[in-house]
Amino acid sequence: MKFTADGLVIRTDAWREGAYFDLWSVPHFLSGMVVAFSLYFLGFEARSAFIIAFLLLVVYEMFESVVKIEETKWNRVLDVVVGMASFAPTFMLLPRVDTMYAYYAFGAIAIADGVLSFFGWRASQKAAELERVLRAQLQLERERFARRKSSIRNWRHRRNH
């Protein structure tokens, strides 16, 4: 994590939000598959499943916005596209897959999605805490600098009068 000259924070960790794609694209891809398995197992027909999947992915992006997860507009759009890109082939191929294999695959993908999401969330929490600490330290340094500057001005003023 680093600060720009104007005090903005730039995250440098692997889980930082990208302009288009980022490491969070992987959990979005896996989530699209989890939604496909879920809707298939619940017996939804294709048209309904596609509409529900799209709405779920959009609602999730809206939720991210509400809880102040900062992403670019394109990143939000591509998160939905990535989710649908994994949803579509998964849902369409599931009728050709042995049911037991589908259940195992669903479990493995759901676990991978959950684990990646957990570690990403945790990294984001650590980054937010680090940002808070760095901002506090930066503020203290600014105040210290202002006091020194004021002290030097006072000294010069006293010396000249």
N, C-alpha and C positions, 0 to 999 in steps of 0.2 A: 504494500500500500504506500502511496506517495501523495504529496500535496503539490498542486500546481502553484505558480507564482501568485495567482489570485485567490488561493485558499481552497480550491476545489479538491476533493478527494478522488484519487484514481486507484481503484482496486487492482491489484496485480496477481491475485490468487487464481487458481484454476477455475473456480466456480463463479468468477465475475460475470456480469451480464454483458453479452456481446451486442454489437449493433444489429447483427442479423442472426447468426447461429452462435451457440456457446455450448458449454458442457451440459447445461440444462436441456439442450435439445435431445440428449440421450434419454433422460427420464420421460420427456414428452413423447418420444418415439415409443418407448416401452408402455407408457400409459395408453396410447392409441391401441396397442395390441391387447392390453388388459381389458379395455372397454370392448374390443371386438369379441374376445373370449366370453366376457360377461353377457353381452347381448345375445350372442349365439347360444350360450347355455340356457338363457332365459327364454329362448324360442322366438325371438323377434325375426320378422322377415326383413329382407335386405333394405327396402326403401325406408321403413321405420327405423331400422338400426342405423342407417347412415345419417338420418336427420337427428336422431337422439345423440349419436356420437358427436356430430358437429356442434350441437347445442351444448353438450357437456364440456367440450373443449373450449368453446367460447365463454361459457359461464366461468370456467376455471380461470381463464385469462382475466375476466372481469374481477373475480375474487382477488387475484394477484394485484390488480390495480387498486382495489379498495384497501388492501392491507399494506399498501405503499411499497410494493416491490417495484423498483425502478427499472424499466425496460424501455427500449425504443419502440416506436409504433411498429416498425418492421419486425422486430424481434417477437412482439406479441402475435403478429399476423403469421409469421413463420412457425411459431410454436403450434398454432392450430393446424397449419399445413402439414407440419411434420407428424403430428398426431393422426391426422386423416390419412397421410401417406402410409402409415403403418397399419391403421385400422382397416383400410380397404382391402389390401391383399390378404390380411389375416382373416377377416370375416368371410371373404369369398373362398378361401382355401379350406376353411374348417370343415365344411361338409365332406371333404375328401380325406379327412384325417381320422384315424382310429380314435374312438371316444376316450379310451384310457390314456393314449398318448397325448390327446388334447388336454386332458385334466393335468397330467404331469407338466406339460409345456406351460399351461396357464399358471400353475403353482410356481414354477421356476422363474417365469417372466415377472410375475407379481412380486416375488421375493426380490429379484434383481432391481425392479423398479423402486420398491420400498427402501432397500438398502442404499441405492444411489441417491434417492431423494433425501433420506435421513442424513447421509454424510454431506450432501450439498447444503442442506438446511443448516447443519451444524457449522460448516465452514463459513456460511453467510453470517451466522450469529457471532462467530469468533471475529470475523472481519468487522462487523458492526461495533463490537466491543473495542476492538483495536482502534477503529476510527474515533470512537468516543474518547478513548484515552489520549490519542494523538491530538485531537482537537483541544482537549483540556490542556495538554502540555504546550501546544502552540499558543493558546490564549495566555497562559502564564508567561511564556517567553515574550509575547507582545507587551504584556503589562510591565515586565521587568525592563524591557527595552525602553518603553515610554518613561518609566521612572528614571532610568539612567540619562535619557535624553533631557528630561526636565532638570535633573540634577546638574548636568553640564551647562545648560542654559542659565540656571540660577547662579552657578559658580562664575560664569563669564559676566553675567550682569553685575554681580557683586564686585568682581575684579575691575570692571570698567567704571564703576561709580565710586 
